[in-house]
Amino acid sequence: MKKKSATPKHRQSFFAGVKESRALYLLMLPSVIIFLLFTYYPMYGVIIAFKDFTPADGILGSPWVGFKHFIQYFNSYQFGLTIRNTIVISLYTILVTFPLPIALALMCNQIRSKWFKKFFQVSTYLPHFISTVVMCGMLILFLSPSTGIIAKLVGILGFELPNLMGSASAFPSIYVWSEAWQHVGWDSILYIATLSAVDPTLYEAATMDGASKWKKMIHIDVPALLPTATIMFILRMGSVMSVGFEKIYLLQNTLNSSTSEIISTYVYKMGLISNQYSLSSAIGLFNNVINLALLLLVNQISKKLSDTSLI
């Protein structure tokens, strides 16, 4: 009678795979170490959300206060304001900037002239490389009601441009559509790469059957993009509560703060300006938990509806 091995077969196969690919694992090791040191190790500092942290006492020496700072945020006037503004701007951004790269990729795929296709792609990619600070400076200069280029063009037509940067109602649209102009071209790269992998014989067969360009797009291109678009949508929904801090903070002023004050800007003001480190950590932790819950929820829904998911 043969003696059973003490090590299960799946463990043996795992260690055999590691041994066979040890060179690749060694190359990956520095990245893993850096990731652990600078991403996971500092996460222990999140415990200050449950303490009355002071730099003098340190993280471990500060007294525990439980959910005091969470309750403080939930009961504050800024809770409803920051949650509402964050969700409105984030959903508005997804509504505009998620379908546009797909539409741009579908349109680019129909261009047959190679030189024009390259020119079109490069011209839509370039705004992505404009820094956030420069982009905000451009918006403030262009939309200035007194010296802005848009104000002058509108003035030629006999109209007067209102102070859009000081308008609370206009702020979400300024943010979202400037984001679209800057990043839609770059975001379309993934979809263009997906379309380039479609089997050309599918188009040839559709042409022989008399299908128009529109029908080819609907029945070949769109189904090819669906898996990629689903994954990207799941990732976008997982960051609904994480609107870009830098751009909003640079465009924010006292006149538009009623719609521009979001969670990330409030965390910055509480933590680094008001030195309320525990409160800002509690708000940030709450924000991350909501993002994680949304990510898992949307991923689960996608898995049930289309069998496409992250995990």
N, C-alpha and C positions, 0 to 999 in steps of 0.2 A: 504494500500500500504506500502510495507516494505521500510524502510529507508536504502539507500545504505551506506555501510561502507566507511569512509573517507580514510582508508588505503587499497591500492590495495592488491589483493589476493597473488601476488608473494612476496610482502613485508611481509605479515603476515606469509607465509610459511617460509621465510628466518629467521625471528625473532624466529619463533617456533623451527626451526632447531638449531639455536644458543643456545636457552634456553635448548633444550634437550641435546646438546653436550657441555654444558658450561665447564665441567671439562676438556675436550680435548682442548678447546680454551684457557683455563687458562694455561695449560701446554705449549701451543704453544706461549703464549704471551711473555715470556722472550726472546725467539729466534727472534721474530718479532722486539722487542724493540732494541736488539743488532744489528740486521740487518739494521734497520733504522738509528741508531746512527753512525755505523761505515761504512756503505756502501752508503746510500743515502744522509745523512746530509753533509759529506765531499764533495759531488759532486758540491756544490755551488762554490768550488774553481776553477772549470773549467773556470770561467769567466776571469781568468788571461790570458787566451789565447787571449783575446780581449783587453788586457791592457798592458802597459809597467810596469810590476810589479817589485817592489823593496821591500825587507824586511822592509826597513825603513818606507815606505809609507803604507805598508799593502795592503791587497786585495782591500778593499773599497777605500783607499786613492790614489791608483795608477791611472794615467790618462788612459782614453779610447783611443784606437788606431784602433779599428775596425779589419779589416782583414789584418793588416800590417804583422803580423808574419806568417800567412798562405801564403801570397804572397812571403815573404822572403824565405820560404821553397820551394815553387813551382819554384822559379827562381834560386835556388842554384844548384850547381853541384851535391850535395848529393841526391837531389830529385830522379832523374832517377836511380842512383846507388842503393839507399836503397830500392826503390820500386821494381826494377828488382830482386835484391838479395832476398828480402823477398818473392816475388811470386815464384821464381825458387825453393828456398829451401822448401817452404811450399807445393807447388804442388808435388815436388819430394818426400817429406815425405808422403803425402797422397797416392801417387801412389804406394809406397812401403809398408807403415805400415797399410793402410786400408784393403787391401785384405788378407794380411798374417795372421792376427788373425782369419779370417773366415776360411781360408784353414787349419790352425792349429786346430781349433775347429772341423772341418769336419773329419780331420785325427784322432784326439783324440777320436771322437765318434765311430770310427771303431775298436778301441782297445778293445779286449774282456778280456784280463788278467787284473784283478782288481789291483793287486800289481804293475804291470808294468805301468798301466794307472795313478796310483797315483804318482809313481816315475817320470813319464814323465811330469805330470802337475806341480809337485813341482819344478823340475829342470828347467822348463821354466818360472816359477813365480819368482824364487829367484833373477835374475838380476835386477828386478824392484826395489828392496830394496837397491840397491847400490846408494849412494848419488851422486849428480851431480858432486861435487868436486872430489870425488874418481874416478868416471868414467872418467873424463877429465884427471886426473893424470895417469890413466891406459893407456889411448890412447896415451898420450905424451911419456910415458915410452916405451910402446910396439912398437910405430912407429918411435922411435928415429933411425936415420940412422947409428949411431955409436954404441950405447949400447942396443938398443931394441932387444927383443927376436925374433921378426919377421925378423929383419935385419940379425941376426945370423943364423936363419933357411934358409933364402934366400942365405946367404953367403956360407952355406954348399953346396948348389946346384950350386955354381959358379957365382951367380948374385950379383949385388949391389943394395940395396934398396935406392931409391931416398928420399929426404927430403919431405915426404908427408905432414907433418904439415906446411911446408913452401910453399906448392904448392896451388895456388889459384884455379886451375882446380880440384884438388882432394878434396878440403874442403867440398863441398856439399855432396859428396859420403861418406866421413868419418863421417859427422854428421848424415846423414840419416840412414846408415846401422848400426851404433852404436846405434841409437835410436831403430831400428828394433830389434836388439839383446837384448836390455835391456827391452823393453816394449811389444813386441808382445805376449809373453806368458800371461802377466797380462791382456792385452786387450782382449784376447780370452775368459776370464772367462764369460763374458756376453753372448757370443755366445754358449758356452758349456752349460750354464744354460738354454738357450732357447731350445737347442736340447734335454736336459734331460726332458723337459716338453712335448715332442712329444708323442702322444698316441702309445704305443707299438703294438697295434693291427694293425696299419698301416704297420709296418714292417712284422708282421706275415702274413697279407694278401698279401703283395708283394712277400714274400718267397713262399707262396702257388701258386702264379701265375708264379713262376719261374724267378723272377727278380734278377739280379745280384747285388752285393754290389754297383757297380757304378750307376746302374739305381735307386737303393733305395736312394742314395745320391742326385742324380739329381732331382728326382721326389718327394722326401719326405723331406730331410734335407734342401736343398737349398730354397724351397718355405717357409719352416718354419722360416728360418733366414732372409728372405727378409724384413719384417716389421722392425725388430730390426736393420738390416744393413742400412735401409733407414734413420731411425732416427739418427743413429750414423753418417751417411754421411752428413746429414743436419747440425749437430752440428760441424763436422769437417770443413765444408765449411764456417761456421760462424766465424771460427778463422783462416782463411787463412792468414790474415795479422798479426797474433800474433804468430810468431815463438818463441820457447823457448829462452829467453834472456840469462839465466845463462850459459847454456852450450856453446852457441856460443861465448859469451863474454870471457869465460875462455879458449877457444880454439883459439881465435883470436890473430893474430900477424900482424906485418907490412907487411909480405910477402904474407899473404892470405887475407888481408883486402879488396881487390877489389871484392871478392865474399862473404866475411863474414860480411861485414858492412850492417846490416839490420836496419829496423826502430827502433826497441826497443833498440839496442845498441847505435844508433845515439841519441835517446831521452835521454838516460842515460848520454852520453858525453856532450850534450848541457845543460842539466838541472843540474846535480850534479857536473860535472867537470868544465864546462865553466860558470856556474851560469846564464845561459840564460833561466830563468824559464818560461817566457811567450812563447818563441819559442818552448821549449820542450813540453809545454802544448798544443800548437796549433798543433804540429805534432801528439801528442798522441790522441787528439780529432779527427783529420782527420782520423787517423788509425781506431779508434773505429766506426766512422760513416761508413767507408767502410765495416768493418766487419758486422755491423748491416744490411747494404743494401744487402750484399751477403747472409746473413742468411735468410732475408725475401724473397729474390729472389729465392733461392734454395728451400725454404720451399713452396713457391707458385707453383713452377714448379712440385715439388713432389706431392703436393696436387692434381694438375690437372691430372698428369700421373698415380698415383697409389692410390689416396685417403688416403695416409699416410702422416701425417704432424705433426708439433709440436703444431700448433694452428688451 
